[in-house]
Amino acid sequence: MTLTKIIEALLFSAQKPLSIREITAAIRGAEDDEFGSSEFTRVKEAEVAAALEQLKIEYIEQGRAFQLTEKAEGWQLATDPSFAKWVRQLFPAPKPARLSAPALETLAIIAYRQPITRADVEAVRGVNIDGVLQTLMERGLVKIAGRAEIPGRPLLYETTQFFLDHFGLRNLDELPNVEELRKRNLPVARVVAPPESPESTQAGTTGSG
């Protein structure tokens, strides 16, 4: 019985990605039995992390049909993408509609400059994005992140956890050229202050005569 074999069993049985903390807790929580699991009750997270990396390398060296991948939510066993066309035959569900070019452009702007207002995205793209933004939200790729502290307090938008999982990212720092594009100056919407009310205008002219 080895630490890597135990971790492999946990990953194989899990229905979702497992974090290093979850794996460590599962190993520590196992009761003593005929397999001698008690020797791992004090395993450390650093040891689990090292074992995961070892498993990842072993699968690659052995040319296995599956691989160990690290996602935003943790580690998971997954079929090697090169076998996708065969595995897909087991899941004949309708293929999800592809995102249009305008949707991908909008998603990219939000991903790199989030949180961002709809008006600022439109300033970059030069077109109205109401329909595209709704599509991205319905797909679970974008969500409302709050309101901007500017006149009118427009909604702010950001990407979701599903966005990271969908594109195989652990975090936003793994986006290509993320630092360069975050720092690049892009067009922004012109902020227009709300018009003054008639009462405030009259108050400002009182006593002038």
Buried (B, 14 or more C-beta within 10 A) or exposed (E): EEBBEBBBEBBEEBEEBBBBEBBBEBBBEEEEEEEEBEEBEEBEEEBBBEBBEBBBEEBEEEEEEEBBBBBBBBBBBBBBEEEEEEEEEEEEEEEEEEBEEBBEBBBBBBBBBBBBBBBBBBBBBEEEBEEBBEBBBEBEBBBEBEEBEEEEEBBBBBBBEBBBBEEEBBEBEEBEEBEEBEEEEEEBBEEEEEEEEEEEEEEEEEEEE
